[in-house]
Amino acid sequence: MGAADSADYGLLSPAWAGTPVAELTGDRQLLQALLDVELEWVRVLASAGLADPEAPAAVAAVSDASRYDAASLAERAQGGGNPVIPLLADLRTQARESSPKAAAAIHRGATSQDIMDTALMLLARRALEVILADADRAAAALGATARRHAATLCVARTLTQHSLPSTFGLRAAQWLHGVGSAAQGLRTAADNLQLQWGGASGTLAAVSLAAASADPGVERPTAFDLTARLARGLGLAEPLAPWQTNRLPVTALGAALQDFTAAAGKVANDVLLLSRPEIGEVSEPRAAGRGGSSAMPQKQNPVLSVLIRSAALAAPGYGMQLNAAAAAADDERPSGSWHVEWQALRSLLRLAGGAAAKLAELAEGLQIHPEALTRNLESAGPLVVSEKIMAVAAPLLDDGVPGRGKEIIADTVARSLSSGEPFEELLRAAVPPEVLSDAELKNILDPAEYLGEATALIERITAAYPGKPSA
């Protein structure tokens, strides 16, 4: 079986296959991130007078991932337990052809875990840029839907049953609330992606030794000066200390990715429910070749929501792997638990990237059907405002006996449900006009008059998460 035969194109992972994040997290991009870290470290050493001034150019010339055989590296990685070791050997070999001094500078004072951890943070930073752009698109579209349908009445549902009157605008705003909050968490995670650099056992001993070899005629940098330069050069946060066995930077990133897929999953869950033909309140945007059935051509399946939901359901398993690995970290370099993080973290990035891309398309093209919203609200009948009736009408019927009015209203509701008699007529008979006028009764039964702070909530949420539409 050749390399192409063993490559993972995502045939079993349609939630992320073919997305920009899938490409950004592929093996070739991982190789490039590893090479980028090695190259930037050589630049830091050269800038501090600890490596030949020509070394960065020589290393840069051989730091293109296309020059390396990923399949061979993967096979040889078994010898040392990670791909950095064989890649380093190949990188040095290629650099040595033009500059032995450059080859000697590569990886000086570093260890495989420094390169691997930092490269994964670099990979995550690049992926998060795309994920956040899609999240901003989704937020902008959801906010626009919330404002456009701020006064579009619908029935809210709790535990699958009709509950109170609401507006579709508030439903969309609550979707935005989750997505926007999760996107903020991703942005915080992106800002906190840290350099991992500690040397063989997290003491920075080899880096300190390298720093001490600087020309006596210049100010000698400290190990922390060098790692700070490296962090800035890679666009990563400078850590307080190496985190070789303190894996919370990884679990924090994993948690933010899980939160986002969960927020996207909530939107997808609702769309799947609301787009059922018997409910029919929304429809996914149509696209050529999407949503069809091989056996039932009449169907238009909500595939975007299906795939977003699949990502939301898959993500927690990978997050659990990251947390289990962090809890099992041992000594000054984890044995096995560090290794299991790599694929789990990449899978989370891919799932979040796939969910974000599909959520943006879903939110921008979601079709709302007001006539179905009205039909379903009317099917709930006046009982949809029973909470208000209990609060307003029941006290008027107590007649000096606390709780008596609630019993009367409850009996009226039960009678209407069991007999099918119109609730409004039964309520009118139970509540004398001198206690509650026809106009007051009509107001109580009007769902548009029992929306609480729906409008204000929409305004608060959409102002907090404005998003950014696609250009």
N, C-alpha and C positions, 0 to 999 in steps of 0.2 A: 504494500500500500504506500503510495507516494505522499508527499507533504500536502498536496492539494486535496488528496482523498481524506486526510485526517483533519483538515482545517474546519473550524466551527463557523459556519456561515449563518447560523441561527435558524435552521430549518425547523427545529423543535421549539423555537423561541420567538414566535411572531410578535410578541409584545415589544421586542426591541430590534428585531432583525431589520437591516436596511436603514436604520436611523443614523443621524450624524454621530450620536454618542457611541453607537456600536462601532463605527469606524475609529473614533477617537480612543477607544479602549481596546482595540485589537492588538494582537501580538506585535505587529510591526510598530505600532505607536508606543507600546510598552518598551520595545527595544530602543526607540528613539528617545524616550524619556530617560532610560538608563544611560544612554550615550550623552544626553544633554547634561546630566548631573556630573558625569566624569569630566566632561569638557569644561563645565563651569568651575569645577574644583581646580583644574589646571590653570585656568585664568586667574583664580584667586591666588594661587601659589606664585604665579608669575608676577602678578601685580604687587605682591609683597616681597619680591626679590628672592623667593624660595625655589624658583624654577627658571629655566632658560627663557628669556624673553620671546624667543621664536617658538616655544613649545605650544602655546595656544593655537597658532595658525596651523602647525603640523597636525595637531590632534583634531582640529576642526575639519581638516581635509578628509579625515577618515571616520568622521562621526555621523555619517548618513546611514540610517538603518538598512537601506537597500543594499549596502555592501556586505551584509551579514546573512547567513543562512539560519533562519529562525527554527526550522525543523531540526537542523543539526545541533543548534544550541539547546533546544528543549531536550533532545536525547542525551547530550553530554551533561546537562544540568543534574542528572541523577547522580553523577559522581560526587558532587559536593553539596547537593541538596538545594541549589538555587541557580538561576541562569546567569547571575553576575559573574561567577567564576569562569565559565567557558567564554563568555563575551569579553571579559577582561583580557584573557589570553589572546583572543583574536584581535582585539583592539590594539594591544601592545605590538603584536606581530606586524600589523599594517602600519602603525606609527613608526616603528623601528626602521622600516624601509627608507624613510626620508629623514628621520631624526631620532637617533638613539637617545638623545637627551630628553626629547619629548616623551618617548616610551617610558623612560625612567621616572618622569614626573607623574604619569598617570596613576591615580589611586593612592598616591603617597599619603600615608597617615590615615587612610580610610579602611573600612571593612565592608564586606558584602552587604550586611544589613543596613549600613548607612546609605548605600547606593539604592538598594531595593525599596526601603521605606520612603526615602525621599523621592524616588522616581514615581512611586504610587501616589504620593501627595501631588506631584506635578501632573500626573495623569488625571487625578481627580479635579485639580484646578481647571484644567482645559475642558474637561467634560462638564463641569458645573457652569462654565460660561454659557454653554449651549442650553443646558437644562434651565438655567435661570431666565434666559431669553424667552424660551417657550412658556415658562411659568408666568412671566410678565404679560405675554400675549393672552394667555388664558385669563389672567386676572382682569385685564382691560376689557375683554369680551364679556366676562361674567358681570363686571360692573355696569357695562352698557345695558345688558339684559335686565339687571336689577332695576336700573333707573327707568328703562322703557316700560317695564311692567309693574311699576310701583303701585299702581291702582288696579291691576288686573286681579280680580277676586278668584280665589280657588279654595278648595277644602284642604286643610292640613290633616295629616294622618299620624296617629301614634299607635304603636304595636299593630300596624297594618290596617287599623280601622279609622273611619272618619272621626275627627275630633272637633276642631274649631275652625271658623273661617280665617283665612289668611290671604296673602297676595303672592302671586308668582314672583314678584319682585323680591319679596323677603326670602323666598326659597332660594333664588339665585344669589342673593346677598349672603346667605348663610354658606352656600357653596364657596363663594369668594372668601368669606371669613376663614374657612379652613385652608383653602389653597394659598391665600395671601399670607396667613400666619406661617404655614409650612415653608413658603418661599423665603420668608424672612429668616427662618431657621437655617435654610440652605445657604443664604447669603452670609449669615454669621459663621457657619461652618467653613465656607469658602475663604472668609477673611482670616480664619484661625488655622488654616492648613500649615503645619509646621515642618521645618527642616528637622530631619533626624540625623544626628551626627555625633558619634561618641567613640569611634575607634573600636578596637577588638573587644573590649569589655566595658565600654561606657565611661572610661576615665579620661579620654582625650589625650592619653599619654603620647601616642605617636604624633598627634598634631602638635602638642607642646614641644616635642623633640624637634619636629620640623621647624617650628617657629624659632627655636633657640639657635638654629643653624643659619639664621639670617646674617648678612654682612654686618660686622661690628660697627661699620661706619654709618649705618642707618638705624632708625628707631625700630626695635624688634617688635613685631606684632605678638599679641597673645593668642592662645588657641581660640578664645572667645571672639577676638577681633576677626580671625579668619572665618569662623563659622557664621558670624554676622554678615560678612561680605558675601558669603556663599548664599545665605538666605535671601539677601537683597537681589543678588544676581538671578536667582531662580524665581523671584516673585513669591516667596513663601515667608511665613511668619518665623521670627527668630524664637527658638524655644528657651525656656528657663534653663533646661538641662536636657541631656539625651534621654529619650523615652524608649530605649531598647526593650525594656520589660514593663514599662508603664504604658499600656496600650490604649489609654483613654482617648488620645487624639484620633485613633481609628474608630473606637466605639462611638465617639461623639459624631463623627462624620456619618457612620452607619445609621445612627438614630435619626439624624436629620433627613437622610435619604428615605428611611422607612416612613417618617412622618409625612413626607411629601406624597409618597405612593398611597398612603392611607387617605389623605385628603382628596387626592384624585380619584381614589376608589369610591369614596362617598358620592361624588358627583356621578360616577359611572353607575353605581348601584341605583341611584334615583332615576337616572335616565332609562335604565333597563326596565324598571318598574313602570315608569310613566309612559313609556313608548309601547307597552303591551296594547294590542288592538282594543281590548275591552276598556282600557283607560284612555289611551290616545291623546294624552296632553302634550307630548313633545315627540319630535322625530329627529333622528340624526341627520346630518348633512349627507346628501347623496354624492357618490363619486363613481365613475366608470369602473366596473370590475370589482366593486366592493359590496358586500352584504348579500350576495346571491347564494342560493342553495343548489347543490348539485342534483338533488332529487326533487325539490319543490320550487320551481321557478317563480311562483307567485310571491315568495317571501322576500322581505328586505330586512335582513338581520342587522341589529345594531352592533356592528363589529368593533367600532372604536371603543364603545363602552365595555364590550366583552374583553377586549385585550387590556384595557386599563385595569379592569377588575382583576384579571389574571395576574397582572404585575403587582397589584396591591396584596393579593393573596400569597404570592411567592416571596415577597420581600422579607417578611418577618422571619422566615427560616434562615435566610442568610444573615440577618441581624443577630439571630440567636447564636449562629456560628461565631460571629465576631465577639460577642460577649463571653461565650464559653472559652474562646481562645484567650481573651484577656484575663479571665479568671484562672486559667491554667498556666499562665506564663511563669517560667521557672528560671532561677539563677540569673546570669547576666546576658543570656540570649535564650529565648524560648525554644524548646526542643519539640518541634512538630506543631505546636499551637500557633507559632508565628507563621508557619508555612500555610496553614489552613485559611489564614486571613485573606490571602491574595485573591483567590478565585471568588470568595464570598464578597469582598469589597468591589471587585470588578462587576460581579453580577448585580449588586445593588445599584451601581452607577448606571449600568445598562437598563435595568428595570425602571429606574427613575427617569432616565432619558427617554425611553420609549413611552412611558406614561405621560411625560410632559409634552412631547410632540403630539401625541394623539389627543390629549386634553385640550391643547391649544386649538387644534382643528375642530374638535367637538364643540368647544365653547363659541368659537367664531361662527360656526355654521348651524348651531342648534335651532330647530324650528319649533316655535311655540304655537299651540292651537287653542286660542281663547274660547272658541265654541265648546270644546271638550272640557275645558276648565269650568265653564258655566254649567254645563250639563251635569258634571260630577258633583259640583257644589249643590245644585238644585236637588240631585238625587238624595243628598244627605237630609234634605228637608229642614224644617225649623228646629229640629232637635240639635242641629249643629251649634245653636246658641244656648243650649240648656244650661251651661255654666252661668251665663248672664241672667237667665230666667231665675235660677236658684238664688242668685245674689240680689236681684232687684225685686222680683215678684213675691218670692217666698216669705220675706219678712212682713209683707203687707197682709198675709193671711194667718199670722200667728194668733191674732185675737187673744192676746194675753197668755198664750201657752207657747213658750219657746220650742221651736222645732216643729210645731204643727203645720206651718206653711210648707216646710220642706217635704213633709209626708204627703201633703195634698199634691204638690207638684210632681213628686216621685210616682204617686198613684196615677196621675194624669199621663205621665210619660209611659208608664207600664201599660195602661189601657190602650193608648194609641198604638204602641208596638204590637200588642196582642190582637187587637181588633181591626187594625187598619184604619180606624177613624181619623180624620184629619186632626193633627195635634193642635193647630191654631184654633179650631172650633172648640175642642175640649178645654183648652186653656181659657178661652173666652168665657166658657160656661163656669169654669172653676174660680175665675177671678172677676168679681163684680165690677161693672163699669165705673161705679162710684169710687172704687179703690184704685182702678187703673183704667184710664180712658182708652178708647179705640186707637187714638193717635199714639199714645204712650206704648200701648201693646204692640203696635206696628213697628215702632222704633226698636223695641226690645227684640223683635223677631227678625230685624233686618241685619243680615250678616255684615253688610258694609259699615254698620255702626258698632261693630265689635271686633275691631282690628288692633286694639291696644296701641302700642307705639311702633307699629310696623313701618310707617313712613320714616320716623326718626331713626329707627334701627338701620334701615337701608342707607340713609344719609351718612350715619356714623361709619358703617362698614365700608361703603364705597369711597369715602374720604380717606379712610385709613389705608386702603389698598388700591391705589389708582391704576397700577399695572402700566404696561407700555405696549400699545398695539404694534403689529409688524409694520415695517416701513413700506 
